Amino acid sequence: MPKRVDHEERRSQIAEALVRVAGRRGLHAVGMRDVAAEAGVSLRLVQYYFQTKEKLLFYGLQHLTDRFSARVGARLAAAGPAPGPRATVEAILLASLPTDEEGRTFHLLYSSYSILSVTDEALAATPFIDNPNAAEDALTGLLRTAQDEGLADPDADARTEAISLLAMTATLGTSILVGQRDAGSAVAVLHHHLDRIFTAPPRPDAGRTDGPEDQPSDGPSSSATSRRA
């Protein structure tokens, strides 16, 4: 009886090969023949599943996104059963930084996809990502939740802060890739901005302590008594 082929598993195998070889050589330099060799399958098989390089690239992008989601999930699992808004925001942003090989591959290829979607006619004809505002919307929601729970500055504009965090993290990632700064200093910058956002301002009476002068008096003050004496 012939062995049944799991077509989705085979597509994932090819997409994983694309991610590996593109991570080494750059997305622009990868062809279907390179991916076939990396996956250990024939070029004909790659063409059977994806027909064109553009279709392979788009499937590879989805595979890369799935890997990123799993990376975020692992960070959240490590943070405990109820990580809260800040830990969730931090997990999303840190997962995209190239602080290890997995993060390096994600940042490099995602940036490459962005550029190719502008310059390649076939890729430009199809939306780069289905929901371009997904990350921005997710961070905005988390920041608003933190504000509602008194965990973040209530006067901050959640949407603007979300956009700023995403833009800053992307730039920090590139600066790590090109050797401008190391991962530790980039993470420190990110923490600096998270500390600013997730520090709620003190209440007007937060620093007040009731001293003797604040205590209600049932009778004349001691100074008044001494004057009468």
Residue frames as qw, qx, qy, qz and C-alpha x, y, z in Angstrom:
[[0.000, 0.891, 0.454, 0.000, 0.00, 0.00, 0.00],
 [0.426, 0.510, -0.050, 0.746, 1.56, 3.33, -1.00],
 [0.341, -0.356, -0.466, 0.734, 2.45, 5.72, 1.79],
 [0.047, 0.880, 0.454, 0.131, -0.04, 8.56, 2.20],
 [0.421, 0.237, -0.078, 0.872, 1.55, 11.98, 1.74],
 [0.185, -0.784, -0.435, 0.402, 0.70, 14.75, 4.20],
 [0.444, 0.646, 0.238, 0.574, 0.66, 17.68, 1.81],
 [0.224, -0.946, -0.006, -0.234, 0.59, 20.35, 4.52],
 [0.747, -0.552, 0.248, 0.274, 3.56, 18.75, 6.23],
 [0.718, 0.220, 0.322, 0.577, 5.42, 18.71, 2.92],
 [0.174, 0.855, 0.160, 0.461, 4.65, 22.40, 2.33],
 [0.488, -0.865, 0.111, -0.038, 5.90, 23.21, 5.83],
 [0.827, -0.227, 0.279, 0.432, 9.07, 21.23, 5.17],
 [0.542, 0.498, 0.267, 0.622, 9.74, 23.28, 2.04],
 [0.106, -0.923, -0.093, -0.358, 8.86, 26.55, 3.78],
 [0.690, -0.686, 0.150, 0.179, 11.23, 25.71, 6.63],
 [0.754, 0.057, 0.288, 0.587, 13.97, 25.10, 4.06],
 [0.261, 0.775, 0.211, 0.536, 13.23, 28.51, 2.55],
 [0.400, -0.907, 0.024, -0.129, 13.61, 30.17, 5.96],
 [0.797, -0.429, 0.225, 0.361, 16.91, 28.40, 6.62],
 [0.656, 0.228, 0.309, 0.650, 18.58, 29.16, 3.31],
 [0.100, 0.840, 0.207, 0.491, 17.23, 32.73, 3.18],
 [0.551, -0.832, 0.014, 0.057, 18.50, 33.31, 6.71],
 [0.738, -0.297, 0.294, 0.530, 22.00, 32.44, 5.49],
 [0.473, 0.164, 0.464, 0.731, 22.01, 34.06, 2.05],
 [0.164, 0.316, 0.052, -0.933, 19.28, 36.69, 2.11],
 [0.577, 0.457, 0.600, -0.313, 15.81, 36.39, 0.67],
 [0.439, 0.760, -0.166, -0.449, 16.67, 38.19, -2.56],
 [0.131, 0.567, -0.780, -0.231, 19.32, 35.57, -3.44],
 [0.454, -0.020, 0.870, -0.190, 17.14, 32.49, -2.95],
 [0.497, 0.192, -0.520, -0.668, 15.65, 30.56, -5.85],
 [0.893, -0.104, 0.050, -0.434, 13.34, 27.55, -5.95],
 [0.817, 0.298, -0.472, 0.146, 16.27, 25.30, -6.84],
 [0.139, 0.450, -0.627, 0.621, 18.11, 26.45, -3.69],
 [0.612, -0.265, 0.351, -0.657, 15.08, 25.69, -1.56],
 [0.943, 0.103, -0.215, -0.233, 14.68, 22.24, -3.12],
 [0.617, 0.368, -0.594, 0.363, 18.29, 21.40, -2.37],
 [0.135, -0.396, 0.564, -0.712, 17.93, 22.65, 1.23],
 [0.756, -0.131, 0.238, -0.595, 14.77, 20.61, 1.74],
 [0.288, -0.251, 0.919, 0.099, 16.27, 17.50, 0.12],
 [0.614, 0.484, 0.590, -0.201, 13.52, 17.25, -2.48],
 [0.488, 0.263, 0.535, 0.638, 13.36, 17.72, -6.23],
 [0.044, 0.172, -0.092, -0.980, 12.81, 21.07, -7.92],
 [0.321, -0.246, -0.699, -0.590, 9.77, 19.52, -9.60],
 [0.381, -0.505, -0.747, 0.205, 8.22, 18.82, -6.20],
 [0.155, -0.408, -0.254, 0.863, 8.71, 22.42, -5.05],
 [0.177, 0.064, -0.402, -0.896, 7.12, 23.60, -8.29],
 [0.320, -0.356, -0.841, -0.253, 4.26, 21.15, -7.83],
 [0.310, -0.584, -0.634, 0.400, 3.35, 22.66, -4.47],
 [0.149, -0.682, -0.175, 0.694, 4.02, 26.34, -5.18],
 [0.569, 0.707, 0.383, 0.174, 4.12, 26.82, -8.98],
 [0.347, 0.797, -0.067, 0.490, 5.99, 30.15, -8.73],
 [0.475, 0.097, -0.477, 0.733, 8.65, 31.69, -6.53],
 [0.232, -0.372, 0.098, -0.893, 6.18, 34.38, -5.42],
 [0.792, -0.363, -0.280, -0.402, 3.75, 31.76, -4.10],
 [0.784, -0.076, -0.476, 0.390, 6.59, 30.07, -2.27],
 [0.232, 0.261, -0.323, 0.880, 7.64, 33.38, -0.74],
 [0.478, -0.415, -0.024, -0.774, 4.15, 34.17, 0.50],
 [0.879, -0.296, -0.357, -0.106, 3.77, 30.74, 2.04],
 [0.644, 0.090, -0.435, 0.623, 7.19, 31.20, 3.60],
 [0.082, -0.409, 0.195, -0.888, 6.03, 34.49, 5.11],
 [0.741, -0.416, -0.148, -0.505, 3.05, 32.76, 6.73],
 [0.877, -0.107, -0.403, 0.240, 5.38, 30.06, 8.04],
 [0.379, 0.270, -0.359, 0.809, 7.66, 32.75, 9.46],
 [0.391, -0.456, 0.055, -0.798, 4.67, 34.43, 11.13],
 [0.876, -0.323, -0.289, -0.211, 3.62, 31.12, 12.69],
 [0.732, 0.044, -0.423, 0.532, 7.13, 30.64, 14.04],
 [0.064, 0.384, -0.250, 0.887, 7.02, 34.14, 15.51],
 [0.648, -0.453, -0.112, -0.602, 3.67, 33.44, 17.21],
 [0.900, -0.209, -0.364, 0.115, 5.13, 30.31, 18.76],
 [0.503, 0.228, -0.364, 0.750, 8.13, 32.34, 19.96],
 [0.271, -0.449, 0.131, -0.842, 5.83, 34.88, 21.66],
 [0.826, -0.356, -0.251, -0.358, 3.80, 32.05, 23.16],
 [0.799, -0.030, -0.451, 0.397, 6.90, 30.47, 24.67],
 [0.200, 0.307, -0.325, 0.872, 7.86, 33.78, 26.27],
 [0.526, -0.416, -0.012, -0.742, 4.38, 34.22, 27.72],
 [0.888, -0.234, -0.388, -0.078, 4.35, 30.65, 29.06],
 [0.625, 0.087, -0.453, 0.629, 7.66, 31.34, 30.81],
 [0.062, -0.394, 0.190, -0.897, 6.14, 34.47, 32.38],
 [0.162, 0.092, 0.797, -0.575, 3.51, 32.45, 34.25],
 [0.154, 0.476, 0.863, 0.071, -0.23, 31.72, 34.04],
 [0.079, 0.912, 0.401, -0.022, -1.32, 35.37, 34.15],
 [0.612, 0.072, 0.040, 0.787, 1.46, 37.51, 32.66],
 [0.057, -0.791, -0.290, 0.535, -0.53, 40.77, 32.51],
 [0.478, 0.868, 0.132, -0.036, -0.41, 43.59, 29.94],
 [0.040, -0.872, 0.463, 0.157, 3.21, 44.66, 30.40],
 [0.529, -0.307, 0.773, 0.168, 4.65, 41.15, 30.23],
 [0.675, 0.488, 0.551, 0.048, 2.56, 40.47, 27.13],
 [0.334, 0.937, -0.075, -0.076, 3.73, 43.66, 25.41],
 [0.247, -0.735, 0.615, 0.143, 7.31, 42.86, 26.36],
 [0.683, -0.018, 0.720, 0.121, 7.02, 39.31, 25.02],
 [0.626, 0.708, 0.325, 0.027, 5.76, 40.55, 21.64],
 [0.204, 0.950, -0.237, -0.025, 8.46, 43.19, 21.26],
 [0.382, -0.630, 0.670, 0.096, 11.40, 41.15, 22.57],
 [0.792, 0.150, 0.589, 0.061, 10.45, 38.20, 20.36],
 [0.619, 0.765, 0.152, 0.097, 11.07, 40.33, 17.27],
 [0.080, -0.899, 0.423, 0.079, 14.51, 41.52, 18.36],
 [0.834, 0.372, -0.398, 0.083, 17.48, 39.57, 16.90],
 [0.394, -0.721, 0.502, -0.270, 18.87, 38.65, 20.30],
 [0.627, -0.214, 0.747, 0.062, 19.39, 35.01, 19.22],
 [0.151, -0.105, 0.788, 0.587, 19.51, 33.04, 15.96],
 [0.141, 0.567, 0.809, 0.066, 15.74, 32.62, 15.76],
 [0.023, 0.857, 0.271, -0.437, 15.18, 36.33, 16.32],
 [0.162, -0.511, 0.466, 0.704, 17.91, 37.22, 13.83],
 [0.182, 0.171, 0.850, 0.463, 16.27, 35.10, 11.13],
 [0.096, 0.738, 0.658, -0.111, 12.84, 36.58, 11.81],
 [0.040, -0.826, -0.050, 0.559, 14.01, 40.19, 11.72],
 [0.192, -0.364, 0.619, 0.669, 16.18, 39.70, 8.65],
 [0.145, 0.273, 0.861, 0.404, 13.53, 37.90, 6.60],
 [0.070, 0.778, 0.584, -0.222, 10.61, 40.07, 7.69],
 [0.058, -0.741, 0.138, 0.655, 12.56, 43.18, 6.71],
 [0.164, -0.188, 0.751, 0.612, 13.45, 41.53, 3.40],
 [0.164, 0.526, 0.825, 0.126, 9.82, 40.66, 2.71],
 [0.038, 0.825, 0.305, -0.474, 8.86, 44.29, 3.37],
 [0.059, -0.595, 0.414, 0.686, 11.36, 45.57, 0.81],
 [0.156, 0.022, 0.873, 0.461, 10.53, 42.94, -1.80],
 [0.186, 0.635, 0.740, -0.124, 6.81, 43.65, -1.48],
 [0.106, 0.839, 0.056, -0.531, 7.56, 47.18, -2.68],
 [0.023, 0.632, -0.560, -0.535, 10.11, 46.48, -5.41],
 [0.165, -0.005, 0.945, 0.284, 8.93, 43.13, -6.82],
 [0.418, -0.004, -0.301, -0.857, 5.95, 43.55, -9.17],
 [0.573, -0.192, -0.762, -0.232, 4.49, 40.10, -8.49],
 [0.377, -0.305, -0.697, 0.528, 4.74, 40.52, -4.73],
 [0.050, 0.123, 0.151, -0.980, 3.52, 44.11, -4.85],
 [0.423, -0.167, -0.536, -0.711, 0.35, 42.94, -6.61],
 [0.659, -0.431, -0.613, -0.062, -0.67, 41.05, -3.45],
 [0.392, -0.843, 0.132, -0.344, -0.95, 42.59, 0.02],
 [0.283, 0.521, -0.730, 0.341, 2.24, 42.00, 1.98],
 [0.039, -0.071, -0.893, 0.443, 0.28, 40.93, 5.06],
 [0.168, -0.548, -0.767, -0.290, -3.44, 40.27, 5.49],
 [0.340, -0.884, -0.316, -0.050, -3.85, 42.59, 8.47],
 [0.514, 0.477, -0.250, 0.668, -1.05, 45.17, 8.54],
 [0.227, -0.622, 0.240, -0.710, -2.37, 46.75, 11.74],
 [0.823, -0.322, -0.461, -0.082, -2.66, 43.53, 13.76],
 [0.627, -0.081, -0.444, 0.635, 0.39, 44.15, 15.96],
 [0.014, 0.279, -0.112, 0.954, -0.47, 47.82, 16.41],
 [0.610, -0.427, -0.264, -0.612, -4.05, 46.96, 17.40],
 [0.808, -0.269, -0.502, 0.153, -2.88, 44.27, 19.82],
 [0.460, 0.003, -0.377, 0.804, -0.43, 46.57, 21.59],
 [0.210, -0.358, -0.039, -0.909, -2.97, 49.40, 21.71],
 [0.728, -0.424, -0.386, -0.377, -5.49, 47.08, 23.38],
 [0.750, -0.205, -0.472, 0.415, -2.93, 45.90, 25.92],
 [0.252, 0.152, -0.239, 0.925, -1.91, 49.45, 26.78],
 [0.424, -0.409, -0.155, -0.793, -5.54, 50.50, 27.25],
 [0.800, -0.369, -0.470, -0.059, -6.12, 47.51, 29.50],
 [0.587, -0.064, -0.413, 0.693, -3.11, 48.54, 31.57],
 [0.051, -0.294, 0.066, -0.952, -4.51, 52.08, 31.83],
 [0.639, -0.428, -0.329, -0.548, -7.90, 50.75, 32.93],
 [0.835, -0.328, -0.410, 0.164, -6.20, 48.65, 35.62],
 [0.322, -0.938, 0.128, -0.022, -4.11, 51.57, 36.87],
 [0.850, -0.224, 0.265, 0.396, -0.88, 50.02, 35.62],
 [0.514, 0.245, 0.306, 0.763, 0.04, 52.67, 33.05],
 [0.051, -0.241, -0.082, 0.966, -0.07, 56.41, 32.64],
 [0.336, 0.608, 0.698, -0.174, -3.75, 57.25, 32.05],
 [0.198, 0.834, -0.006, -0.515, -2.83, 60.40, 30.11],
 [0.226, -0.345, 0.734, 0.539, -0.73, 58.55, 27.51],
 [0.698, 0.397, -0.144, -0.579, -2.24, 57.99, 24.07],
 [0.776, -0.156, 0.612, -0.009, -2.27, 54.20, 23.76],
 [0.789, 0.570, 0.216, 0.077, -2.33, 54.15, 19.95],
 [0.273, 0.897, -0.319, 0.138, 0.59, 56.58, 19.64],
 [0.437, -0.621, 0.643, -0.096, 2.62, 54.65, 22.21],
 [0.864, 0.099, 0.493, 0.005, 1.94, 51.36, 20.40],
 [0.662, 0.737, 0.007, 0.133, 3.08, 52.81, 17.07],
 [0.003, 0.875, -0.457, 0.160, 6.19, 54.26, 18.72],
 [0.661, -0.422, 0.617, -0.067, 7.11, 50.98, 20.42],
 [0.870, 0.315, 0.370, 0.082, 6.79, 48.98, 17.20],
 [0.497, 0.840, -0.123, 0.181, 8.79, 51.50, 15.17],
 [0.219, -0.808, 0.526, -0.152, 11.48, 51.73, 17.83],
 [0.792, -0.232, 0.564, -0.017, 11.77, 47.94, 18.15],
 [0.818, 0.527, 0.189, 0.135, 12.14, 47.54, 14.38],
 [0.287, 0.882, -0.293, 0.233, 14.91, 50.15, 14.32],
 [0.484, -0.647, 0.572, -0.143, 16.64, 48.62, 17.33],
 [0.910, 0.060, 0.410, 0.031, 16.53, 45.22, 15.60],
 [0.682, 0.695, -0.020, 0.228, 18.23, 46.61, 12.52],
 [0.033, -0.874, 0.424, -0.235, 20.86, 48.33, 14.65],
 [0.729, -0.399, 0.555, -0.046, 21.70, 44.95, 16.23],
 [0.886, 0.357, 0.275, 0.106, 21.91, 43.24, 12.83],
 [0.541, 0.767, -0.110, 0.327, 24.35, 45.78, 11.43],
 [0.733, -0.080, -0.345, 0.580, 26.48, 45.83, 14.59],
 [0.001, -0.698, 0.040, -0.715, 25.64, 49.35, 15.71],
 [0.419, -0.505, 0.484, -0.579, 24.77, 48.11, 19.20],
 [0.168, 0.082, -0.979, 0.078, 24.61, 44.84, 21.06],
 [0.431, -0.453, -0.711, -0.321, 21.46, 43.06, 22.13],
 [0.423, -0.442, -0.593, 0.524, 21.83, 44.05, 25.77],
 [0.077, -0.233, -0.076, 0.966, 21.86, 47.78, 25.09],
 [0.297, -0.190, -0.551, -0.757, 18.87, 47.46, 22.72],
 [0.483, -0.474, -0.736, -0.018, 16.86, 45.59, 25.34],
 [0.319, -0.374, -0.421, 0.762, 17.79, 48.24, 27.92],
 [0.104, 0.021, -0.204, -0.973, 16.41, 50.97, 25.64],
 [0.443, -0.331, -0.675, -0.489, 13.18, 49.03, 25.21],
 [0.479, -0.462, -0.671, 0.327, 12.84, 48.54, 28.98],
 [0.165, -0.173, -0.182, 0.954, 13.43, 52.25, 29.52],
 [0.308, -0.110, -0.328, -0.886, 10.42, 53.12, 27.38],
 [0.552, -0.373, -0.719, -0.199, 8.26, 50.40, 28.90],
 [0.389, -0.339, -0.564, 0.645, 9.11, 51.69, 32.38],
 [0.049, 0.064, -0.005, -0.997, 7.99, 55.15, 31.28],
 [0.464, -0.198, -0.509, -0.698, 4.67, 53.93, 29.92],
 [0.674, -0.353, -0.641, -0.098, 3.85, 51.44, 32.65],
 [0.318, -0.167, -0.536, 0.764, 4.56, 53.78, 35.55],
 [0.141, -0.784, -0.533, -0.283, 1.28, 55.34, 36.63],
 [0.095, 0.529, -0.240, 0.808, 1.59, 58.85, 38.11],
 [0.200, -0.193, -0.785, 0.553, 1.04, 59.04, 41.88],
 [0.181, -0.765, -0.585, -0.198, -2.35, 60.10, 43.21],
 [0.009, 0.768, -0.097, 0.633, -2.51, 63.62, 44.68],
 [0.598, -0.663, 0.251, -0.373, -2.73, 62.19, 48.22],
 [0.919, 0.126, -0.359, 0.101, -0.30, 59.30, 47.62],
 [0.522, 0.309, -0.496, 0.621, 2.52, 60.78, 49.67],
 [0.360, -0.606, 0.146, -0.694, 0.39, 62.06, 52.55],
 [0.528, -0.156, -0.781, 0.297, 0.81, 60.59, 56.02],
 [0.428, -0.788, -0.253, -0.362, -1.34, 61.59, 58.95],
 [0.421, 0.193, -0.542, 0.701, 0.80, 63.20, 61.62],
 [0.181, -0.435, -0.648, 0.598, -0.22, 64.73, 64.92],
 [0.117, 0.295, 0.001, -0.948, -1.24, 67.93, 63.14],
 [0.373, -0.029, -0.647, -0.664, -3.61, 65.94, 60.93],
 [0.240, -0.288, -0.911, 0.175, -5.40, 64.18, 63.77],
 [0.320, -0.670, -0.336, -0.579, -8.83, 65.48, 64.77],
 [0.156, 0.145, -0.627, 0.749, -8.95, 66.96, 68.24],
 [0.352, -0.591, -0.719, -0.104, -11.80, 66.40, 70.70],
 [0.377, -0.828, -0.295, 0.293, -10.80, 69.35, 72.86],
 [0.059, 0.977, -0.180, -0.098, -8.62, 72.46, 73.03],
 [0.754, 0.467, -0.339, 0.314, -5.10, 72.19, 71.67],
 [0.742, -0.349, -0.290, 0.494, -2.22, 71.88, 74.05],
 [0.343, 0.203, -0.021, 0.917, -0.96, 75.35, 73.07],
 [0.320, -0.601, -0.245, -0.690, -4.32, 76.89, 73.88],
 [0.757, -0.550, -0.351, 0.039, -4.38, 75.10, 77.23],
 [0.652, -0.129, -0.212, 0.716, -0.91, 76.37, 78.06],
 [0.087, 0.412, 0.076, 0.904, -1.94, 79.94, 77.26],
 [0.542, -0.644, -0.280, -0.462, -4.91, 79.69, 79.60],
 [0.784, -0.388, -0.333, 0.353, -2.63, 78.32, 82.30]]
